[in-house]
Amino acid sequence: MTSTLQPAHAIEEGRRPGRWLALSVLVLAVLLVAVDATVLGLATPYISEDLKPSGNQLLWIGDVYSFVIAGLLVSMGSLGDRIGRKRLLLVGATAFGLVSILNAYATTPELMILARALLGVAGATLMPATLALIRNLFHDPRERSLAIGIWGATASAGTAVGPVVGGFLLEHFWWGSVFLINLPVMVVLVLVGIKLLPESRNPAPGPWDLRSVVLSLVGMVGIVYGIKEAASHGFSWTALGTAALGAAALYGFVRRQLTLPVPLLDMRLFRDRGFSGAVLADLLTILGLSGVVFFLSQYLQLVQGRGPLEAGLAELPAAIGAVVAGLLAGAAARRYSVRAVVSGGLAAIGLALAALTVVDQSTGYPLLGSALLVVGVGAGLSFTVTSDVILASVPKEQAGAAAAVSETAYELGAALGIALLGSIVTGVYRNFQGPAGTPAAAHESLGGAVESAAGLPTHTGEALLTAAREAFTDGIALAAGAGAVVLLAASGAAWVLLRGQKLAGR
């Protein structure tokens, strides 16, 4: 089925039973991205051992994907509005699968960073297209809330499937195999999507402004890079200059959007308090979470000595909580209020992160599992409702651009979280006092310390590992505290900004 959805056909399209089959294809794309994001954390110790990246390179491997995707999401969302969201989704999914092969067979840290960046280019096409297609497939507000809940629950399921499948692969194959699991999902998505997905686009999109695309990319990457460098190495002229260049580019981007007859991103969307509040909530939530979550898999494996499969299973409560909460979030927001559900979800995550400030090398799983479950429930409630608010705030012709703003907040928050909170972990870790003769590589990453300890006398190696693990755990605890502050502040901001906001169909 290939047709451009027009307002006159909205009711007819919204009632077609094939919309639920089409949704199943869209959630495959979400699954693709979610699985990739989670397996990287599990594979990081193995990548460190094989490619021997420096601490800074390891952070780049973790966050360059988010840098690139954050810079391109708005452009890709607008492109989908123009050329067709189905077309963009299928092209992006194909590229995502092919670039995953390059990730799997990277032989140097530099090649791995490049592969992750290219994956970000492909990934920037997927998430806005899926949300925009949902906006155009489901016109009944309650059905759309359920569809968004399923969309979000699938992303959470991917965070569960990724560690378990990835852990199994890491115990039986080399680390590159965790990226190859993208291929069968991509094949199914493309072949089935060609048949089931309807095409949709803005019937009067206007030209795609290349200057706006460049300004958006330079602005996002420049600001995030500058913050990352300042957090990792302190303020320098390079960091300040890059951030200033990024800020100037974003200023130029905003000015240009206000003067274009048909802008790449309609800045008037931000005049809606509900839209702005939902975007800010997403940004702060991911910022507070991502820096801690990125290092959690390393903690479970390299500090507590769990195997990759066991570490993956240990992270399941977060995904389970998010799946259940995501499916119930729309109904909860209608029964109570949008701001109560979003603020409550964010506060729950903040309190769970606060509980992680007491972790040490011997922390039992009941505390870890309970905290992860609460994090999952809070994230499922918040993200589902904010996504619904963002999509419902705009005409369906602008669904791609609105979805891109939502995903940009998510990815920018992830990049900033890994850069800022991740730098807290790295900064605390690098200052640990090891025994005499500790190799410099041991101070670069915990994976480097484990490898260095294997080549030292038993007593010296054990002393090195004890000091390194203690410093790494202290870093996680400090980052969790900073994340808790961010989440509780986000909860308060959401309570104010989402006042009076309601989901349609109440």
LINPE-V428168 format. One record per pair of residues at least 4 apart in sequence whose ideal C-beta (glycine too) atoms are under 6 Angstrom apart, sorted by the first residue. I is the first residue (numbers start at 1). J is the second residue. Records with the same first field share a line. If there is no record, write none. Layout:
I: J, J
This chain:
1: 198
2: 199
3: 198
4: 201
5: 13, 136, 200
9: 13
10: 139
14: 139, 140
18: 22
19: 137
21: 196
22: 137, 196, 197
23: 147
25: 192, 193, 196, 197
26: 130, 133
27: 151, 154
28: 185, 189
29: 93, 126, 130, 189
30: 130, 151, 154, 155
31: 154, 158
32: 182, 185
33: 123, 126
34: 155, 158, 159
35: 158, 161, 162
38: 159, 162, 163
39: 43, 162, 166, 178
41: 297
42: 163, 166, 297, 308
43: 47, 175, 178
45: 301, 302, 447
46: 175
47: 51, 175
48: 445, 447
49: 447, 451
51: 109
53: 57, 58, 109
54: 444
55: 426, 444, 445
57: 109
58: 445
59: 422
60: 64, 113
61: 112, 113, 116
62: 294, 418
63: 415, 418
64: 113, 116, 117
65: 116, 119, 120
66: 70, 411, 414, 415
67: 221, 224, 415
68: 117, 120, 121
69: 73, 120, 123, 124, 411
70: 220, 408, 411, 412, 415
71: 217, 220, 221
72: 76, 124
73: 124, 404, 407, 408
74: 216, 265, 404, 408
75: 213, 216
76: 124, 125, 128
77: 128, 400, 401, 403, 404
78: 264, 401
79: 83, 208
80: 85, 88, 129, 400
81: 202, 205, 400
82: 205, 208
83: 87
84: 199, 201
85: 129, 132, 133, 200, 400
86: 197, 199
88: 92, 125, 129
89: 129
90: 190, 193
92: 122, 125, 126
93: 186, 189, 190
94: 190
95: 99, 122
96: 122
97: 182, 183, 186
99: 118, 119, 122
100: 179, 182
102: 115
103: 115, 179
104: 176, 179, 180
105: 176
106: 111, 112, 115
107: 111
119: 123
127: 407
128: 132, 400, 403, 404, 407
131: 403
132: 399, 400, 403
133: 137
134: 138, 147
135: 391, 396, 399
136: 200, 396
138: 143, 144, 147
141: 504, 505
142: 505
145: 330, 388
148: 384, 387, 388
149: 153, 326, 327, 329, 330, 384
152: 326, 383, 384
153: 323, 326, 327
156: 319, 322, 323
157: 323
158: 162
159: 319
160: 316, 319
161: 165
162: 166
163: 167, 312, 315
164: 312
166: 178
167: 308, 309, 312
168: 309
169: 173, 177, 178
170: 308
171: 308, 309
173: 177
182: 186
188: 192
189: 193
192: 196
193: 197
202: 397
206: 262
209: 264
212: 256, 264
215: 219, 249, 252, 253
216: 253
218: 222, 249
219: 246, 249, 250, 253
221: 225
222: 242, 245, 246
223: 243, 246
224: 415
225: 242
226: 239, 242, 243
227: 419
228: 419
229: 233, 239
230: 235, 239
231: 419, 420, 423
232: 423
237: 241
257: 263, 265, 267
258: 267
265: 401
269: 275
270: 276
272: 393
273: 277, 497
274: 389, 393, 501
275: 390, 393
277: 497, 498
278: 386, 389, 390
279: 405, 409
281: 342, 386, 490, 494
282: 386, 409, 410
283: 409, 413
284: 486, 490
285: 346, 382, 490
286: 290, 410, 413, 414
287: 413, 416, 417, 486
288: 483, 486, 487
289: 293
290: 294, 414, 417, 418
291: 417, 418, 421, 422, 479
292: 479, 480, 483
294: 418, 422
295: 425, 476
297: 311
298: 302, 446
299: 303, 476
300: 304, 306, 311, 314
301: 306, 311
302: 446, 450
303: 361, 469, 473
306: 310, 311
316: 320
317: 369, 372, 373
318: 372, 375, 376
321: 325, 373, 376, 377
322: 326, 376, 379, 380
325: 329, 377, 380, 381
326: 380, 384
328: 332
329: 381, 384, 385
332: 336, 341
333: 338, 341, 385, 503
334: 503, 506
336: 340
338: 385, 498, 501
339: 343, 495, 498, 499
340: 344
341: 381, 385
342: 382, 385, 494, 498
343: 491, 494, 495
345: 378, 381, 382
346: 382, 487, 490, 491, 494
347: 491
348: 374, 378
349: 375, 378, 487
350: 484, 487, 488
352: 371, 374, 375
353: 480, 483, 484
354: 484
355: 371
356: 371, 480
357: 477, 480, 481
359: 363, 477
360: 473
361: 469, 473
363: 367
365: 369
379: 383
387: 406
388: 392, 503
390: 402, 406
392: 504
394: 398, 402
398: 402
399: 403
404: 408
408: 412
413: 417
416: 420
417: 421
418: 422
421: 479, 482, 483
423: 427
424: 478, 479
425: 475, 476, 479
428: 471, 474, 475
429: 471, 472, 475
430: 443
432: 467, 468, 471
434: 438, 464, 467
435: 460, 463, 464
438: 442, 464
439: 452
441: 448, 452
442: 448, 449, 452
444: 448
446: 468, 472
449: 468
453: 461, 464, 465
456: 460, 461
465: 469
493: 497
494: 498
502: 506
